[in-house]
Amino acid sequence: MASKEKSSSGELQLIESIRARAMGQRSAALRLGIGDDCAVVRPPAGHDLLVTTDFSLEGRHFRRDWHSATSAGHRCLARGLSDLAAMGAKPLAAFLSLGLPAGMTRKAAGRQWVDGFMDGLLAPTAETGTPLAGGDTATAPGEAVLADIVLLGSAPRGTELRRRGARAGDGIYVTGALGGAAAELAMLAESSRRFRSAKPDKAPNGTHPHLFPQPRLATGWRLRGAKIASAAIDVSDGLSTDLAHLCRESGVGAVVDSSALPLHSLLVALPADEALRLALHGGEDYELLFTARPSTRVPRRIAGVSVTRIGTVSTGSSIMLRDRDGRETPLQPGGWEHDL
């Protein structure tokens, strides 16, 4: 977010406002932040640099008539932090590119929304030690807000967790609870004003898993550092879809026990088949799905987050869902997929 003479006064004011709010953040890795043409980041000695990027598009990932500005900002950063968590990386710096509809910051309501968005984005950066180190601003085509977050992380060289590494016989585990994000989104669709005053909840599973998801950074660090996980991925597109990604990269199959799935409390009032559908296919839970060798002791809680065994890695490529009576049926990926 370097200031440029050709920028409009509105853009300059926005950049200076963001810069002022980000200046208080400190990181040993960030040598130079907002203000120059590039940031300067120095990873710790003996570490590799991990990079991830995620779009947050109005109308696709959030709606201004459904989501508060704070929620939109929080979700924008959380998506990228969850990717770092899945690989056991520690965040180093964040970069935000923000496209706003023409004239948005000239109106009080527009400025208020942008301030709220930055509130939501900057709070987790401070909590996780992820300074906002730069980015870009532009006028978006049309009336939709476009946000792209780029995150840099680090892990000791050659130790990062990957989707590849699972072997037949490994246990399959998931952190936290499943289906809560999809359940809350459905509630939001029924009453868009219901959660306008919702705030982040730091409880292990959170009361607002869709609006304010909690990336499992500390859990990911422990899975990597203690060499617990043989393979890992975050549950962003839905358990069924993300498990398929992991199995494909590892060249294995899986058997998932439906009765073992940890259901979020928001699913309690739903019919059993609907609760199971959301847990398997709902997406955006941002929990960690990982495998571990049979000889590995996997704690029931890691970094304060519950861990549940939900199945076993198998030979071949089939992914099966086993019910309470031992009957197995194919588990097809039913989560999110972009229609490109």
C-alpha positions as CSV (number, residue, x, y, z in Angstrom):
1,M,0.0,0.0,0.0
2,A,2.6,2.5,-1.2
3,S,1.3,6.1,-1.5
4,K,1.5,7.3,-5.2
5,E,1.1,10.9,-6.4
6,K,-1.4,9.9,-9.1
7,S,-3.7,8.4,-6.5
8,S,-6.9,10.2,-5.7
9,S,-7.3,12.0,-2.4
10,G,-9.8,9.4,-1.3
11,E,-7.4,6.6,-2.0
12,L,-4.5,8.5,-0.3
13,Q,-6.7,9.0,2.8
14,L,-7.7,5.4,2.8
15,I,-4.1,4.2,2.5
16,E,-2.9,6.6,5.3
17,S,-5.7,5.5,7.5
18,I,-4.8,1.8,7.1
19,R,-1.1,2.6,7.5
20,A,-1.8,4.5,10.7
21,R,-3.8,1.6,12.1
22,A,-1.2,-1.0,11.2
23,M,1.8,0.9,12.5
24,G,1.4,-0.3,16.0
25,Q,1.9,-4.0,15.0
26,R,5.3,-5.5,15.6
27,S,7.0,-8.5,14.2
28,A,10.6,-9.6,14.4
29,A,10.2,-10.9,10.8
30,L,8.9,-7.7,9.3
31,R,11.8,-5.3,8.7
32,L,9.8,-2.8,6.5
33,G,6.1,-2.5,6.3
34,I,3.6,-0.1,4.7
35,G,5.0,3.0,3.0
36,D,7.5,1.8,0.4
37,D,7.0,0.0,-2.9
38,C,7.7,-3.3,-1.2
39,A,7.7,-4.8,2.3
40,V,10.8,-6.5,3.6
41,V,10.3,-9.8,5.4
42,R,13.0,-11.9,6.9
43,P,12.0,-15.5,7.8
44,P,13.8,-17.0,10.8
45,A,17.1,-18.8,10.1
46,G,16.6,-22.4,8.9
47,H,13.0,-21.9,8.0
48,D,11.1,-22.1,4.7
49,L,8.7,-19.4,3.5
50,L,5.1,-20.5,3.0
51,V,2.7,-18.3,0.9
52,T,-1.1,-18.5,0.5
53,T,-3.7,-16.2,-1.1
54,D,-7.5,-16.1,-0.8
55,F,-10.1,-14.0,-2.5
56,S,-13.1,-12.7,-0.6
57,L,-15.7,-11.6,-3.1
58,E,-18.9,-9.8,-2.2
59,G,-21.8,-12.0,-3.3
60,R,-19.8,-15.1,-3.1
61,H,-18.0,-15.2,0.2
62,F,-19.9,-12.5,2.0
63,R,-22.9,-10.1,1.6
64,R,-23.1,-6.6,3.0
65,D,-26.8,-7.1,3.7
66,W,-26.0,-10.3,5.7
67,H,-22.6,-9.9,7.1
68,S,-21.4,-7.1,9.3
69,A,-18.3,-5.3,8.0
70,T,-16.4,-6.7,11.0
71,S,-17.4,-10.3,10.1
72,A,-16.3,-9.7,6.4
73,G,-12.9,-8.5,7.5
74,H,-12.4,-11.3,10.0
75,R,-13.4,-14.0,7.5
76,C,-11.1,-12.5,4.9
77,L,-8.0,-13.0,7.1
78,A,-9.2,-16.2,8.7
79,R,-9.4,-18.0,5.4
80,G,-5.7,-17.5,4.8
81,L,-4.6,-18.2,8.4
82,S,-6.4,-21.6,8.2
83,D,-4.2,-22.5,5.2
84,L,-1.1,-21.7,7.2
85,A,-2.5,-23.7,10.2
86,A,-3.0,-26.8,7.9
87,M,0.7,-26.8,7.1
88,G,1.9,-26.1,10.7
89,A,3.2,-22.6,9.7
90,K,3.6,-19.5,11.9
91,P,2.3,-16.3,10.3
92,L,4.9,-13.7,9.4
93,A,3.0,-11.0,7.5
94,A,-0.3,-10.2,5.7
95,F,-1.0,-8.2,2.5
96,L,-4.4,-6.9,1.6
97,S,-5.6,-5.8,-1.8
98,L,-8.9,-4.1,-1.6
99,G,-11.2,-3.1,-4.5
100,L,-14.0,-0.8,-3.5
101,P,-16.9,0.5,-5.6
102,A,-16.3,4.0,-7.1
103,G,-17.0,6.8,-4.6
104,M,-17.5,4.4,-1.6
105,T,-15.1,6.2,0.7
106,R,-16.7,9.6,-0.1
107,K,-19.8,8.6,1.8
108,A,-20.0,8.3,5.5
109,A,-21.7,4.9,5.3
110,G,-19.0,3.7,3.0
111,R,-16.2,4.9,5.3
112,Q,-17.9,3.3,8.2
113,W,-18.1,0.0,6.4
114,V,-14.4,0.1,5.5
115,D,-13.5,1.0,9.1
116,G,-15.5,-2.0,10.3
117,F,-13.9,-4.3,7.8
118,M,-10.4,-3.2,8.9
119,D,-11.5,-3.7,12.6
120,G,-12.4,-7.3,11.7
121,L,-9.2,-7.9,9.8
122,L,-6.8,-6.2,12.1
123,A,-8.0,-7.7,15.4
124,P,-6.8,-11.3,14.4
125,T,-3.6,-9.9,13.0
126,A,-2.7,-8.5,16.4
127,E,-3.8,-11.7,18.2
128,T,-1.8,-14.0,16.0
129,G,1.3,-11.8,15.5
130,T,0.6,-11.3,11.8
131,P,1.3,-7.6,10.9
132,L,-0.4,-6.1,7.9
133,A,2.7,-5.3,5.8
134,G,1.2,-3.8,2.6
135,G,-1.2,-4.4,-0.3
136,D,-3.0,-2.3,-2.8
137,T,-6.2,-0.4,-3.3
138,A,-8.3,0.1,-6.5
139,T,-11.7,1.0,-7.8
140,A,-13.6,-2.2,-8.3
141,P,-15.7,-2.7,-11.4
142,G,-19.4,-2.6,-10.5
143,E,-20.8,-2.3,-7.0
144,A,-19.1,-5.3,-5.3
145,V,-16.3,-5.2,-2.8
146,L,-13.3,-7.4,-3.7
147,A,-10.6,-8.3,-1.2
148,D,-7.6,-10.5,-1.7
149,I,-5.4,-11.5,1.3
150,V,-1.9,-12.8,0.9
151,L,-0.2,-14.4,3.9
152,L,3.4,-15.3,4.5
153,G,4.3,-17.9,7.0
154,S,7.3,-20.0,8.0
155,A,8.1,-23.5,9.2
156,P,11.5,-25.1,10.0
157,R,13.0,-26.3,6.7
158,G,11.4,-29.4,5.4
159,T,9.0,-30.0,8.3
160,E,5.8,-28.4,6.9
161,L,2.6,-30.6,6.9
162,R,1.3,-31.6,3.5
163,R,-1.7,-33.4,2.1
164,R,0.6,-36.1,0.9
165,G,1.9,-38.6,3.5
166,A,-1.1,-40.6,4.7
167,R,-0.7,-44.4,4.6
168,A,-3.2,-47.3,4.9
169,G,-3.8,-48.0,8.6
170,D,-3.4,-44.4,9.7
171,G,-6.1,-42.9,11.8
172,I,-8.2,-40.0,10.5
173,Y,-8.8,-37.1,12.9
174,V,-10.5,-33.8,13.0
175,T,-10.3,-30.9,15.4
176,G,-13.2,-29.1,17.0
177,A,-16.7,-29.6,15.6
178,L,-18.2,-29.9,12.2
179,G,-21.2,-28.3,10.4
180,G,-21.6,-25.2,12.6
181,A,-20.6,-22.8,9.8
182,A,-23.1,-24.2,7.4
183,A,-25.8,-24.2,10.0
184,E,-25.2,-20.6,11.0
185,L,-25.2,-19.6,7.3
186,A,-28.6,-21.2,6.9
187,M,-29.8,-19.2,9.9
188,L,-28.4,-16.1,8.4
189,A,-30.2,-16.7,5.2
190,E,-33.5,-17.0,7.1
191,S,-33.0,-13.8,9.0
192,S,-30.2,-11.5,7.7
193,R,-30.5,-9.1,10.6
194,R,-30.4,-11.7,13.3
195,F,-26.6,-11.6,13.8
196,R,-25.8,-7.9,13.0
197,S,-24.4,-7.4,16.5
198,A,-22.5,-10.7,16.7
199,K,-19.0,-10.6,18.1
200,P,-16.1,-13.0,18.0
201,D,-16.3,-15.8,20.6
202,K,-13.0,-17.3,21.8
203,A,-14.6,-20.5,23.1
204,P,-13.1,-23.6,21.5
205,N,-15.9,-24.1,19.1
206,G,-17.3,-20.6,19.1
207,T,-21.0,-19.5,18.9
208,H,-20.5,-17.9,15.5
209,P,-18.5,-20.4,13.4
210,H,-19.5,-18.9,10.1
211,L,-19.3,-15.2,11.0
212,F,-16.1,-15.5,13.1
213,P,-14.3,-18.8,12.3
214,Q,-11.2,-19.6,14.4
215,P,-8.2,-20.9,12.5
216,R,-6.4,-23.6,14.4
217,L,-2.9,-22.1,14.2
218,A,-1.6,-23.3,17.6
219,T,-3.0,-26.8,16.9
220,G,-1.3,-26.9,13.6
221,W,2.0,-25.9,15.1
222,R,1.8,-28.7,17.6
223,L,0.8,-31.3,15.0
224,R,3.9,-30.4,13.1
225,G,6.3,-29.8,15.9
226,A,5.4,-33.0,17.8
227,K,5.4,-34.9,14.5
228,I,1.8,-36.1,15.2
229,A,0.3,-35.7,11.7
230,S,1.3,-37.7,8.7
231,A,-0.8,-35.6,6.4
232,A,-3.1,-32.6,6.9
233,I,-5.6,-30.2,5.3
234,D,-8.0,-27.6,6.6
235,V,-11.8,-28.1,6.3
236,S,-12.7,-25.2,4.1
237,D,-14.7,-26.8,1.3
238,G,-16.4,-29.5,3.4
239,L,-15.1,-32.7,5.1
240,S,-16.1,-34.9,2.2
241,T,-14.3,-32.8,-0.4
242,D,-11.2,-32.0,1.6
243,L,-10.8,-35.6,2.7
244,A,-11.0,-36.5,-1.1
245,H,-8.2,-33.9,-1.7
246,L,-6.0,-35.5,1.0
247,C,-6.6,-39.0,-0.2
248,R,-5.9,-38.2,-3.8
249,E,-2.6,-36.5,-3.0
250,S,-1.6,-39.4,-0.7
251,G,-2.8,-42.1,-3.1
252,V,-5.0,-43.8,-0.5
253,G,-8.7,-44.4,0.3
254,A,-10.6,-44.0,3.6
255,V,-13.4,-45.2,5.8
256,V,-15.2,-42.6,7.8
257,D,-17.5,-43.6,10.8
258,S,-20.6,-41.4,10.6
259,S,-21.3,-41.9,14.3
260,A,-17.9,-40.6,15.3
261,L,-18.3,-37.2,13.6
262,P,-18.1,-34.3,16.2
263,L,-21.2,-32.3,15.5
264,H,-21.4,-28.6,16.4
265,S,-24.0,-27.5,18.9
266,L,-25.9,-25.6,16.2
267,L,-26.8,-28.9,14.7
268,V,-28.5,-30.4,17.8
269,A,-32.0,-29.2,16.8
270,L,-31.8,-30.5,13.2
271,P,-33.0,-33.8,11.9
272,A,-30.2,-36.5,12.1
273,D,-29.9,-36.7,8.3
274,E,-29.6,-33.0,7.8
275,A,-27.1,-32.7,10.6
276,L,-25.0,-35.4,9.0
277,R,-25.2,-33.7,5.6
278,L,-23.9,-30.4,7.0
279,A,-21.1,-32.1,9.0
280,L,-19.9,-33.9,5.9
281,H,-20.5,-31.3,3.1
282,G,-21.2,-28.0,4.8
283,G,-17.7,-26.4,4.5
284,E,-16.1,-23.3,6.0
285,D,-15.6,-24.9,9.4
286,Y,-11.8,-24.2,9.1
287,E,-11.0,-27.1,11.3
288,L,-7.9,-29.3,10.7
289,L,-8.4,-32.8,9.1
290,F,-5.3,-34.9,9.6
291,T,-4.0,-38.5,9.7
292,A,-1.6,-40.1,12.1
293,R,0.3,-43.4,12.2
294,P,-1.2,-46.2,14.3
295,S,1.8,-46.0,16.7
296,T,1.4,-42.3,17.3
297,R,-0.3,-41.1,20.5
298,V,-2.8,-38.4,19.5
299,P,-4.0,-36.3,22.4
300,R,-7.7,-35.7,22.9
301,R,-7.1,-32.0,23.1
302,I,-4.3,-30.0,21.4
303,A,-3.8,-26.4,22.2
304,G,-7.2,-26.3,24.0
305,V,-9.1,-27.8,21.0
306,S,-10.7,-31.2,21.0
307,V,-9.5,-33.8,18.6
308,T,-11.7,-36.7,17.4
309,R,-10.8,-39.8,15.5
310,I,-13.4,-40.2,12.7
311,G,-12.0,-43.1,10.6
312,T,-9.1,-45.0,9.1
313,V,-7.0,-44.6,6.0
314,S,-7.4,-47.6,3.6
315,T,-5.8,-49.1,0.6
316,G,-7.1,-48.3,-2.9
317,S,-8.8,-45.0,-3.7
318,S,-12.4,-45.5,-2.4
319,I,-13.8,-43.3,0.3
320,M,-16.5,-45.0,2.3
321,L,-19.0,-43.8,5.0
322,R,-19.7,-46.5,7.6
323,D,-22.9,-46.2,9.7
324,R,-23.6,-47.5,13.2
325,D,-24.5,-50.9,11.9
326,G,-21.3,-51.3,10.0
327,R,-22.8,-50.8,6.5
328,E,-20.6,-48.9,4.1
329,T,-21.6,-46.6,1.3
330,P,-19.5,-44.5,-1.0
331,L,-18.8,-41.0,0.3
332,Q,-18.8,-38.7,-2.7
333,P,-17.3,-35.2,-2.4
334,G,-20.3,-33.0,-1.8
335,G,-18.7,-29.8,-0.6
336,W,-17.9,-26.5,-2.3
337,E,-16.5,-26.4,-5.8
338,H,-16.1,-23.2,-7.8
339,D,-18.1,-23.1,-11.0
340,L,-15.4,-21.9,-13.4
